[in-house]
């Protein structure tokens, strides 16, 4: 028989501890976010549709993005047992410097349209976390202001080679003078991808006011207050070029970009040079042989060519072909610290996050970016402990299996033109 008694009020009070209410609304909503997906949900509630969709969307049917994310879900980890890892070291040496975590912030355009703190929030959070921050050519904060926000940290610059080459050369010189240590030479944008969400939303700078955008803005007054009471939005690094936003975007895309341009930038740039947007093994080998300091396997977040190769799937074969000592990095589709751990295990030296950073920014400005980094850090550390590894150097291909969902009917034949081969030797 169970003996029953009248509850003791003192014991009840010990069992029923009421949580102290958090009066800071921003902190309360960010504390409730346990994953990047949670931050995305908050961002969607707080940001007008056109701005949110610019971040969240991709090209055409958005298959490239969906497949990239699916690839990270389709992995199997193989933990070691009885291998204590109470303390884990998440730091890595990358491109001549240290990063406290195996990821940095990727370049993003129109950033202050997502949330008015923009790149300043990203650079400040990166500085606090000890990771690199990358400024886009189409960023909305100047090279010099990013340096001021992250004076002692690592700043990288992403370069589009424009139709007017002198604009690009001027940006290279400014980034070098400001002490940026790495240049990302982007090669996957000869023309702009067909981002259908943006077209349907009438995405522009300044935002176009229609009945739909006004209705969508009514429950989001804070975004409009921030937007209307802060400096006007422009491409800060390109403010001397003049012209409309459409003309600036046109000037940023050039289908004639070639290895000759890469050679010119290599001669101009005093720091590390990496090529961003590499999407096959052949180009990876050619670039490493040509002497670049690293490559980034990326399909531009699925925002350029739909049905493009999946960077995470390319990673093991590229590393085998170029050698494990080459600096191979990866982006597109990363939404969890486990994605980053899997990438490092399969040979990546580093990873970059774009949308995950912007979801945090839209959810809560600088504090939201801090929250993004904190979530990814905890996921990385927990995954490493569960795998039984104490440092990133201990991660190996044996820790990860890529499960097969999409299998090619046949492999494309390798192609190597004499003209491209000769040009690569110039770099």
Secondary structure in CASP SS format (residue, H / E / C, confidence):
PFRMAT SS
TARGET T0000
AUTHOR 0000-0000-0000
METHOD secondary structure of the structure
MODEL  1
X C 1.00
X C 1.00
X C 1.00
X C 1.00
X C 1.00
X C 1.00
X C 1.00
X C 1.00
X H 1.00
X H 1.00
X H 1.00
X H 1.00
X H 1.00
X H 1.00
X H 1.00
X C 1.00
X C 1.00
X C 1.00
X C 1.00
X C 1.00
X C 1.00
X C 1.00
X C 1.00
X C 1.00
X H 1.00
X H 1.00
X H 1.00
X H 1.00
X H 1.00
X H 1.00
X H 1.00
X C 1.00
X C 1.00
X C 1.00
X C 1.00
X H 1.00
X H 1.00
X H 1.00
X H 1.00
X H 1.00
X H 1.00
X H 1.00
X H 1.00
X H 1.00
X H 1.00
X H 1.00
X C 1.00
X C 1.00
X H 1.00
X H 1.00
X H 1.00
X H 1.00
X H 1.00
X H 1.00
X H 1.00
X H 1.00
X C 1.00
X C 1.00
X C 1.00
X C 1.00
X C 1.00
X C 1.00
X H 1.00
X H 1.00
X H 1.00
X H 1.00
X H 1.00
X H 1.00
X H 1.00
X H 1.00
X H 1.00
X H 1.00
X H 1.00
X C 1.00
X E 1.00
X E 1.00
X E 1.00
X C 1.00
X C 1.00
X C 1.00
X C 1.00
X C 1.00
X C 1.00
X C 1.00
X C 1.00
X C 1.00
X C 1.00
X C 1.00
X E 1.00
X C 1.00
X C 1.00
X E 1.00
X E 1.00
X E 1.00
X C 1.00
X C 1.00
X E 1.00
X E 1.00
X E 1.00
X C 1.00
X C 1.00
X C 1.00
X E 1.00
X E 1.00
X E 1.00
X C 1.00
X C 1.00
X C 1.00
X C 1.00
X C 1.00
X H 1.00
X H 1.00
X H 1.00
X H 1.00
X C 1.00
X C 1.00
X C 1.00
X H 1.00
X H 1.00
X H 1.00
X H 1.00
X H 1.00
X H 1.00
X H 1.00
X H 1.00
X H 1.00
X H 1.00
X H 1.00
X H 1.00
X C 1.00
X C 1.00
X C 1.00
X E 1.00
X E 1.00
X E 1.00
X E 1.00
X C 1.00
X C 1.00
X C 1.00
X C 1.00
X C 1.00
X C 1.00
X H 1.00
X H 1.00
X H 1.00
X H 1.00
X H 1.00
X H 1.00
X H 1.00
X C 1.00
X C 1.00
X C 1.00
X C 1.00
X C 1.00
X E 1.00
X E 1.00
X E 1.00
X E 1.00
X E 1.00
X C 1.00
X C 1.00
X C 1.00
X C 1.00
X C 1.00
X H 1.00
X H 1.00
X H 1.00
X H 1.00
X H 1.00
X H 1.00
X H 1.00
X H 1.00
X H 1.00
X H 1.00
X H 1.00
X H 1.00
X H 1.00
X C 1.00
X C 1.00
X C 1.00
X C 1.00
X E 1.00
X E 1.00
X E 1.00
X E 1.00
X E 1.00
X C 1.00
X C 1.00
X C 1.00
X C 1.00
X C 1.00
X C 1.00
X C 1.00
X C 1.00
X C 1.00
X H 1.00
X H 1.00
X H 1.00
X H 1.00
X H 1.00
X H 1.00
X C 1.00
X C 1.00
X C 1.00
X C 1.00
X C 1.00
X C 1.00
X C 1.00
X C 1.00
X C 1.00
X H 1.00
X H 1.00
X H 1.00
X H 1.00
X H 1.00
X H 1.00
X H 1.00
X H 1.00
X C 1.00
X C 1.00
X H 1.00
X H 1.00
X H 1.00
X H 1.00
X H 1.00
X H 1.00
X H 1.00
X H 1.00
X C 1.00
X C 1.00
X C 1.00
X C 1.00
X C 1.00
X C 1.00
X C 1.00
X H 1.00
X H 1.00
X H 1.00
X C 1.00
X C 1.00
X C 1.00
X C 1.00
X C 1.00
X C 1.00
X H 1.00
X H 1.00
X H 1.00
X H 1.00
X H 1.00
X H 1.00
X H 1.00
X H 1.00
X C 1.00
X C 1.00
X C 1.00
X C 1.00
X C 1.00
X C 1.00
X H 1.00
X H 1.00
X H 1.00
X H 1.00
X H 1.00
X H 1.00
X H 1.00
X H 1.00
X H 1.00
X H 1.00
X C 1.00
X C 1.00
X C 1.00
X E 1.00
X E 1.00
X E 1.00
X E 1.00
X E 1.00
X E 1.00
X E 1.00
X C 1.00
X C 1.00
X H 1.00
X H 1.00
X H 1.00
X H 1.00
X H 1.00
X H 1.00
X H 1.00
X H 1.00
X H 1.00
X H 1.00
X C 1.00
X C 1.00
X C 1.00
X E 1.00
X E 1.00
X E 1.00
X E 1.00
X C 1.00
X C 1.00
X H 1.00
X H 1.00
X H 1.00
X C 1.00
X C 1.00
X C 1.00
X C 1.00
X C 1.00
X C 1.00
X C 1.00
X C 1.00
X H 1.00
X H 1.00
X H 1.00
X H 1.00
X H 1.00
X H 1.00
X H 1.00
X H 1.00
X H 1.00
X H 1.00
X H 1.00
X H 1.00
X C 1.00
X C 1.00
X C 1.00
X C 1.00
X C 1.00
X E 1.00
X E 1.00
X E 1.00
X C 1.00
X C 1.00
X C 1.00
X C 1.00
X C 1.00
X C 1.00
X H 1.00
X H 1.00
X H 1.00
X H 1.00
X H 1.00
X H 1.00
X H 1.00
X H 1.00
X H 1.00
X C 1.00
X C 1.00
X C 1.00
X C 1.00
X E 1.00
X E 1.00
X E 1.00
X E 1.00
X C 1.00
X H 1.00
X H 1.00
X H 1.00
X H 1.00
X H 1.00
X H 1.00
X H 1.00
X H 1.00
X H 1.00
X H 1.00
X H 1.00
X H 1.00
X H 1.00
X H 1.00
X H 1.00
X H 1.00
X H 1.00
X H 1.00
X H 1.00
X H 1.00
X H 1.00
X H 1.00
X H 1.00
X H 1.00
X H 1.00
X H 1.00
X H 1.00
X H 1.00
X H 1.00
X H 1.00
X H 1.00
X H 1.00
X H 1.00
X C 1.00
X C 1.00
X C 1.00
X E 1.00
X H 1.00
X H 1.00
X H 1.00
X C 1.00
X C 1.00
X H 1.00
X H 1.00
X H 1.00
X E 1.00
X E 1.00
X E 1.00
X C 1.00
X C 1.00
X C 1.00
X C 1.00
X C 1.00
X C 1.00
X C 1.00
X C 1.00
X C 1.00
X C 1.00
X C 1.00
X C 1.00
X C 1.00
X C 1.00
X C 1.00
X H 1.00
X H 1.00
X H 1.00
X H 1.00
X H 1.00
X H 1.00
X H 1.00
X C 1.00
X C 1.00
X C 1.00
END
